[in-house]
């Protein structure tokens, strides 16, 4: 069984687009104040020029994922050939089929052909499923195991083509989400180790999550997705409470013992509600959603990378990750010294 600790992190975000410019683009200028007042977001990371109505660059989510991955490998002091496993999680892949994004990322990074490669779409909670998989492989490994985990979100794809204008209710996706990629390398080392991962899936949530809006008449509208914002808000608090309780009961974990809580950055208001409901110390709960928006499954890895870059990563633990995502999937992870 291999010990899994955080060896290195990486992150990539795009220029920030303000609320007014984005709401003007999607035809809801009166909602600019709503963005800040209701969900606590001042702007979002986007590779999109709202004035020109097109992407700023020709880059894709794969490019952002590659940057974050290379940073994490370098921070870990490793070579690509030392990576045993690559896990990519995204609900906005550049290539929609055949796990093509993960395969292309493997090629770009120069990983070995024998590297275990997988691609997961678990929405904003994709890391719960991914870390379960990493933990299982590490448990069965006969020697040390090194895994590269990458999460990327491409909200600009919701804007490209203007599908959100033609599909009723599809405006909320681009109004909430942001572009970004985060990465972490897990392997043998000092510091807090991964001891447990929780991942649950409920296939019958009431109108919760994304619904594909493509139809026979509009086969290209694959990026126009309808999000039930009310369902998201109602489920988020309940989801993080369930996962927090599960980890606490299994490990006797008290809230005051946890050094850092990395909670999915859905929006600032629901995070503030979770802090109150769980009785957490606010200074131990970092957030960036107010600055860069909801970067999907990448959000907690971007928080972790920000801590690392600021020289304040948790050294002795414990640290906890909590995720809730469309599907409905929820889960968490516990690292202890």
C-alpha positions, 0 to 999 in steps of 0.5 A, spaced: 500 500 500 502 506 497 502 512 502 499 518 498 501 525 500 500 532 496 507 533 493 505 538 488 500 543 485 498 547 479 493 552 477 491 556 471 485 561 470 483 566 465 482 574 465 476 576 469 470 578 466 466 583 470 458 582 471 456 587 467 459 585 461 457 578 461 450 580 463 450 585 457 452 579 452 447 574 455 442 579 454 440 580 461 443 587 463 439 587 469 442 581 473 449 584 474 447 587 481 444 580 482 450 576 481 454 580 486 448 581 491 445 574 490 451 569 489 457 574 491 461 573 485 464 580 482 467 577 476 469 570 473 475 567 469 473 567 462 477 566 455 471 570 452 471 577 449 464 580 451 465 586 447 467 582 440 462 576 442 468 571 441 473 567 445 480 571 446 484 566 444 484 559 440 486 555 446 482 549 449 480 546 456 486 541 454 491 547 454 489 549 460 489 542 463 496 541 460 499 548 464 496 546 470 499 539 470 506 541 468 506 546 474 504 540 479 509 535 476 514 541 476 512 543 483 513 535 486 520 535 483 518 529 478 519 527 471 513 525 467 516 518 466 515 517 474 507 518 474 504 512 474 496 514 474 493 520 470 486 522 472 482 527 468 475 530 471 471 535 466 464 536 464 466 540 458 471 536 454 474 539 448 473 532 445 466 529 447 468 522 446 473 516 447 476 519 453 480 523 448 482 529 452 485 524 457 489 520 452 491 527 449 493 530 455 497 523 456 501 524 450 502 532 451 505 531 458 510 525 455 507 520 460 509 512 459 504 508 455 503 504 461 500 510 465 494 508 468 489 513 464 482 515 466 477 521 464 471 522 469 465 527 468 462 528 475 460 535 474 463 539 480 464 533 485 468 529 480 474 529 484 470 525 489 470 519 484 477 520 482 480 520 488 476 514 490 480 511 484 487 513 485 486 511 493 484 504 490 490 503 485 495 506 491 492 501 495 493 495 490 500 497 488 506 493 490 511 499 490 510 507 491 504 510 487 504 517 484 498 520 481 497 526 477 490 529 478 487 534 473 480 538 473 478 543 468 472 547 466 471 550 460 465 555 461 467 559 455 464 553 451 457 555 454 458 562 450 461 560 444 455 559 438 450 563 442 446 557 444 444 559 451 440 565 447 436 559 443 435 554 449 430 557 454 433 557 461 440 556 458 443 563 460 444 561 467 450 556 466 454 562 463 452 566 468 454 562 474 461 558 471 468 560 469 474 557 466 480 554 470 484 548 471 487 545 477 492 539 478 495 536 484 500 530 484 499 525 490 505 520 492 510 518 497 512 524 501 511 527 508 505 531 510 498 530 511 496 523 507 490 521 504 486 516 509 479 516 506 474 518 500 467 519 500 463 519 494 455 518 493 451 518 487 443 519 487 440 518 480 433 521 482 434 528 484 429 533 483 431 537 477 438 538 479 444 539 475 445 539 468 440 537 462 443 536 455 439 541 451 441 538 444 435 536 439 434 533 432 433 540 430 439 543 433 444 538 434 450 543 435 447 545 441 451 540 446 454 546 450 447 549 451 445 546 458 440 548 463 441 548 470 436 548 476 439 554 480 434 553 486 435 545 486 443 547 487 442 551 492 437 547 496 442 541 495 449 544 497 448 545 504 445 538 505 450 535 501 456 538 505 453 536 511 452 529 510 459 528 507 462 532 514 458 527 518 460 521 514 467 523 515 466 525 523 463 519 525 468 514 521 474 518 524 472 522 530 474 528 527 472 535 530 471 541 526 476 545 530 481 540 529 481 541 521 486 546 519 483 547 512 476 546 509 477 546 501 469 547 499 467 547 492 466 554 490 459 554 488 458 561 490 459 565 496 453 565 499 452 558 499 459 557 502 458 562 507 451 558 509 455 552 510 461 555 514 455 557 519 451 550 518 458 546 520 460 551 525 467 552 521 472 557 523 471 562 517 479 563 517 480 556 515 475 556 509 479 559 503 475 561 497 476 565 491 469 564 487 468 572 489 474 573 484 474 568 479 467 565 479 465 557 479 470 553 476 467 547 477 471 541 479 477 545 478 475 550 484 478 546 490 484 544 486 485 552 485 484 553 492 490 548 494 494 551 489 493 558 491 495 556 498 501 553 496 503 559 492 502 563 498 506 559 502 501 557 507 499 550 505 497 545 511 503 542 513 500 538 519 493 537 517 488 535 518 485 538 511 478 536 508 475 537 501 467 537 500 464 537 494 457 537 491 456 536 484 450 535 478 448 528 477 447 528 483 454 526 486 457 529 493 463 527 497 469 529 500 476 527 502 480 527 509 488 528 509 491 527 516 498 527 519 
